[in-house]
Amino acid sequence: MLQNHPGLVSLGDTDSSWAAHHIYTTCRMDIVPRFGLKKCFWGFNKNVEKILQTANRLHPTISRIGQKLCSFVSPRREITHYSVSRRLHAAFKKLKHLRVLEIDFSLCCGLPARTAFISLLSEIGPQLKGLSILDDNPMPVDVIMKYCSNVVHLDLSCKAIVQGGIETDTNKFRQLEKLLLYEMDAESLEYLLRNSLNLRKLLLVDALCLDDTQLHKILKRIICPN
């Protein structure tokens, strides 16, 4: 489908990296197409272990090919959704038009991948308008704010924490309108509310730290903003 219809802008949540790899390796180099995809899923079914093992070995090559063939011509909204591997970041740093990034750490274990992810955000974070993170480990929201201050929507399916030691006077979520938190403590919740200047929609899950005082602040902030 992708080869016969290179103008498609999306294949939904179907992995397009393998198709791009096949086309790239079977076509003559002078006729390799450039695709119009603006939404790409470069990831693999975590329940299929044999496929995943093969994918992990080939993933860097496949992702480089996908990045080369998918030029992402529209500067407004481009999505790449992939399962994190620290070996892929060099390819993703080249996606200068990337606007929305969805990260799933469920297929990648250990601190190195998360350290590499923070390094990736330090380079592409300012261009992002949307960020979604799925992780079983805590994620420092002050670090995210430092590098991704222009995001409009932020979805943290992980425990939000404040790492500390980061200056906040010049690093705020100035454009953040939609915030989704699945787990947080009082410090991280207060931190996000204090530094989200234009918040309009807030969804909290497992907000065990939420008390009446904080709830009043939230309602006043969102329903009756200054």
Secondary structure, DSSP 8 states (H G I E B T S, - for coil): -TTT-TT--EEEEEE-HHHHHHHHHHS-GGG---B--SEEEE---TT-HHHHHHHHHHHHHHHHHHHHHB----SS--EEEEE--GGGHHHHTT-TT--EEEEEGGG--SHHHHHHHHHHHHHHGGG-SEEEEE-SS-EEHHHHHHH-TT-SEEEEEEEEE-------SS--BSS--EEEEEEE-HHHHHHHHHHBTT--EEEESS-TT--HHHHHHHHHHHHS--
